[in-house]
């Protein structure tokens, strides 16, 4: 990996870190989202591509920089379809009107997105993929795209823009990438290798040079983008020599429009992380002093496959005869069963009884420091060189 690749990867990781912090998602989620914007299914696939000399173009880096400025609420809620609506304020959006209905048209990483009140039309970069029309749930049949005449005009505008985008892509690529020679040999627009047979990372089959060029380097089987197309099936023992033609879904008419109804209302998905968060919050509600607060924070909380909750409370921090009332109330509200048990482990501070005398963390901290100073020395104090027990003067 040369210095340019290293710099580009570092920049992508920086953007992912900034995106994760701004939107309160994990670094791994942010990396996968960044990879997705570049046409990869996840970050690991992107790293695999970089090992084969792929690097993002300046335009792609600019698009990623614009992407990190957008909110990730739709992804955190498990609704990536709703994300397209968040792009409406980007500067490159084009405003227009069909009849009495306003729309915004824009290009997002080579996909054309047209959006209006309660509807979105997406024409993918992939020429073999059908346009996708999305409407919001609960629009009572009043959405503009449900009118055949309106939809026809909107699709015409979006498709014309998509044709322009694909033309711009072809102009940027080597001529050999879109025009096979007499033997059907074409050149990969990213890797630069030449071949008349190509392989998709996700499909067990061969793709001819003419097929892949005609489809703008998207797999005719699954629609994977150019970074997932290779001249050798390196994941197969025989490098793909025994594979037959890639399978395409003959039942799907790629010229038809795909309709989707998107229910973007917020829904509560009670997974283990959320249940543990609520249980710990309820424990803190039950805590009446610092010792019990520490016990709530120190408690081990686990959730089984049936969403039953196990809570282990530290004997020295939580009174053995105190029932966590708020925990039981919250569990009942969520329809969960709770099992309580006592555990003995290394507690964070000595003299846990000090925490029973106050509800103030600052007051407890001072009492703890005074106790350490009187009986055991300051906490976490490093010994001086003369105290280390060595023979050095």
N, C-alpha and C positions, 0 to 999 in steps of 0.2 A: 504494500500500500504506500503510494507516494504522498508527498506533503500536501498536495491539493486534496486528495481523498481524505486524509486525516483532518484537514481543516474543515471540509464539508461535513464530515461526520460530527465533529466537535460542535459545529454550528447547529446541526439538527438536534443534538443532545441538549444544547443550550436552549433552543426554542422549546423543546419538550419540557425541560425543567421549568421554564417561565410559564408555560401553558398549564402545567400541573399545579404550580403554586397559585396562579391566578384563579383557577377553577376548582381548586381543592379536590383534585383527583390524583391517583397514584402516578409515579413516574413511569411505570410500565404501561398504564393505560394511555398516557400522553405519548409515549414512544410509538405504541401501536397506532394511535390516531394519526401521528405524523407520517408513519409508514403508509397508512391507508390513503392519505392525501397524495402520496407519490406512486400509488398503484400497486402497493404490496399488501398482502393479507395481514402481515404483522411485522414487527421490527426484526425478528429473526430472519425472515425472508429478505428484508432489505440488506442486512449484514451479509447474507449469502451472495447477494448480487454485487455488493462492493468488492467481495473477494474475487469476483470475476471482472473487475475493472469498471463496473458501473459507478458513475457519480452523478448527482443531480445537476441539471443545467442551471444557469443563472436565473432563467424564468421560473423554474421550479422552486428555487430557493426564495425568490421574491414572493411567489404564491404562498409558500409556507410561512414566511414572515407576516403576510397579511392574515393567514389563517389563525395564527396564534393570538391575534387580537380579538378573536371571536369567542363568545361564551360556549362552554361545554355542557350546559344544562341538559340539552336534549340527549347527549350521549350518556351522561350520568343516569338519566331516567330510563335508559334502554330504548330511546326513540331516535335513532340516527336519521330516520326519514324527516323528522321535524327540523333537522339542522339546516336544510336548504332555505328555510324561511328566515334564518338569522343572517343570511348574506345580503338581504335586501338593501342595506344601507351602504354597501361598498361603492366607491366612487365610480367604478367602471360600469355600473348598472345603467341600462338605457330605459327611459320611461316611454310609455306609449298608451294608447287607448284603442279599444275595439268596442264600438258602440258607446255604451255608457260605462264601460268597465275599464278601469285603469290597470296597467300591468307594469312590471319591471322585468327587463330581460338582461341577463348577464352570463358570462362565461366563468365557470369555476373549474379550474384544472382540466380544461378542454371539454367539460360537459356544459351544455347550454341549459340554463335554468330560467324558466319564465314563471313569475309568481304574481298572483292577484289576491283578492279578498276570499280567503277560504280555499284556494286551489294552487296547485303547482304543477307545471309541466317540465319534465326533464328529458332532454334528448342526449343520450350518452355519446361519448367520444366514439365508442365502438359502432361502426356502421351496421353491424349485424344485430344490434340490440334494439328492441322496440322502444318508442317513446313511453315514458311512464307518467301517467296522470294521477295526481293525488288530490283527494278532497278531505276535508275535516269531517269527523263523525258529528252527527247531529245537525247537519245543515238543512234538513227537511226538503231536500231536492231542489233548493233554490240556488245552488252554486252555478256560476256562469258556465263552467266547462261541461255541465250536463246538457247544455243547449247545443245540438249538433252543429248549427251554423257557426256559433261562437268557437266551438272546439276546432272546427275545420280551419278557420282563419288563424286561430292561435297556433295550431300545429304547423301551419304553413310558414308563419313567421319564425317559429323556433327551429324548424327544419332548415330553412334558408340560412339562418345564422350558423347552424351546425355544419352545413356544407361549407360555409366560409371558413370556419375553424379548422375543419379537416383539410381544406386547401392550404391553409397557413402551415399546418403540421407537415404536409407533404413537401411544401416549399423549403422548410427547414431541414428536412431529411436528405440524405444522398439520393440522387436520381435512381440508383439501382435498388433502393429500398422499396420503391413503389412501382417499378417497371422491371419485371423479370426478363432475363435474356431468353434466347431461343430454347435453352435447355431448362427453363424454369428456375434458374438460379437467381436469388435475391440477396441483398445485403442487409443484415440486421441494423436498424437505425441507431441502436445504442451500443451494441457490442462490436459492430463493424465486421463480423464474420460473414462469409458467403456460403450458401448451400441451397440445394433444391428441396431439401427435406428439413422440417423443423418440428420441435417437440414442446408441448406445454407442460409446465411444472406440475399441473393439477390433473392432467388427462393422460391416460395410457393409450396413446395413439400418435400416428404420424400426420403431419400437416404439410401439404405441398407448398412450394415457394409461391405459386400463383394464388393459392388460397389465402395465405397469410398476408400477401401484399394487397390483395383485393379487400381484405377485412381490416386494413390499416393496422396490421400487426397485433390483432386481437384474436384469441383462440376461437375458431368457429364452433368449438364444442361448449366451452364454459364461459367464454367471453373474457378470459384473463388478459391483462394488458401487456404491452411489449416487454417490461422487465422480467416477465415470467416465461418468455419464449427463448428457447436455446437451440443451437444446431446439433447438440448431442444430448441424449437422455442420460445424463451422468448419474441419475438415481437408479438406473436399471443395470443389471449385471452385464448385459450385452450392449449397453449404450443405446438401446432402443431398436436394435436391428430386427428383433422378432415381433415388434409391435405392428398392428394393422392400422388402417386409416382411423383418424380420430372420430369418435362417435358424436354425431350431432342429433339434436332432438327434432326429428322430422315432424312431430306433432305440433311444434310451435311455429306459428307464422310470424316471422320477424317484422313483417310490414304492418302488422296490427298494433293497436295501441293497448298498453297494459294499464288497467285501472286499479287503483288502490284507495281504500278508505282508511285514513290514518286517525286513530283515536289518540289525540295528544293530550287528553286530560290526565292529570297526575294520578298515579296509582301507587298504593302502598305494597311494596314487595318486601315481605318480612323475611330477610335472610339472617344468617347467624350474626353477622356484624351488627345489624340494626337492633336485633333482639338484645345482644350483649350491651350495646350502648344504652338502651332504655332501662335494662335491669340495673346497670351501674348507676345511672342517674337516679333511679328510684331508691337505691341503697343510700345514696348521698342525701336524698330527702329524709330518709329515716334516721340519719346520723344526727346526734344532738351535741356532740363535742368533737374536738380535733382527733381524739383517739379513734372514734367511730368513723370519722371521715377518712382517716388513713386506712382503716379496715375496709371501707367501701372501695377505695382505690386499689387496695392490695388484694382484694378478693379474687378468687379464680372462678370465672363464669364460663360455662360451656353449654352448647346446644346440640342435642342429638338429631338424628335424621327425621324424627317426628316433631321437631321443635319443642321438645321437653327441655327444661332448663335445670342445670345443676349449678349450685352456688356453694363454694367452699369459703368459709369465713375464718380468719385468723383468730385463734383462741385469745391471744393477748391483746387484740385490738377491738374485738367485737364481743360484747357480753353474751355469754352462752345462753342466758335465759331471755334475751331480747329478740322478739319476733319482728322481722322487717315488714311492717304493715304495708308500706307503700309498694314494696316489691310484689306482694301478694295481690294488691289491688290492680296494679298494672298488668300482671300476668293474667288475672281474670278478665280484664278488658280485652286482652289479645287472645284469649282462649288457650292459654298455655298452662302446663303443669310445672310446678317448681319443687325441687328437692333441695333441702338445706343440709349442710354438714359442716363439721368443725375440722380445721387443719392446724398443724403446728409447723411453722417454718421460720426462717431467719427474718426477723422484723427489721424495718429500715433504721430505727433509732432505739437506743436504750431507754429504760424507764418509760414504758408506754403509759403508765398511770398518770404521767404529767399531762397527757392529752385529755384526760378526763376532767381536768380542772378548768378548762377554758374552751371557748368557741372561736377564739381568734388565732389565726395561724401565726401572726407576728408575735403575739404574746407567748404562744407555745414555743416558737423558735428561740426567743430570748431565754425562757425557762430552760430549754434544752441546752443552750450554749452555756448558761450558768452552771448547770449540772455537770456537763462535760469538763468545764474548767475546774470545778471543785473536786471531782472524783476521778476523772479519766483523761484530762487534757483536752485541748480543742479538737473537734472532729476533723478527720481528713488532714491533719497537720503533718507535713513531711518532716522527718528528722533532719536536724542540722548535720553538717559533715562530721562534727566532733561527737555526734550521738549515734553514728551509724555502726559503731562496733568494729571498725576496721583499724588497721595499725598505722594508717597515714596520720601525720601530725596535723 
